[in-house]
Amino acid sequence: MARTGGDKTKARILAVAERLFAQRGFDATSVDSIARAARVNKALIYYHFRDKNELMSSLFAHIVDELSRNSTGRRRGPKTP
């Protein structure tokens, strides 16, 4: 299924938030600064996420999903006959 413009915008917001949280920390990063860096208005962030905490939760879920996709098919531990 093709990604919609909304999905691309949400992904961009998550990517910018990840970068800013890593650089400045969660508490020192404002929703305003995320909006400026993502080149969206603040209302659009609140359209996709209830608040900054939900944005962080979504970011963690996205990272876990990505790690899961990348590790699919890999076995852990020794191979058994």
Secondary structure, DSSP 8 states (H G I E B T S, - for coil): ----HHHHHHHHHHHHHHHHHHHH-STT--HHHHHHHHTS-HHHHHHH-SSHHHHHHHHHHHHHHHHHHHHTT---S----
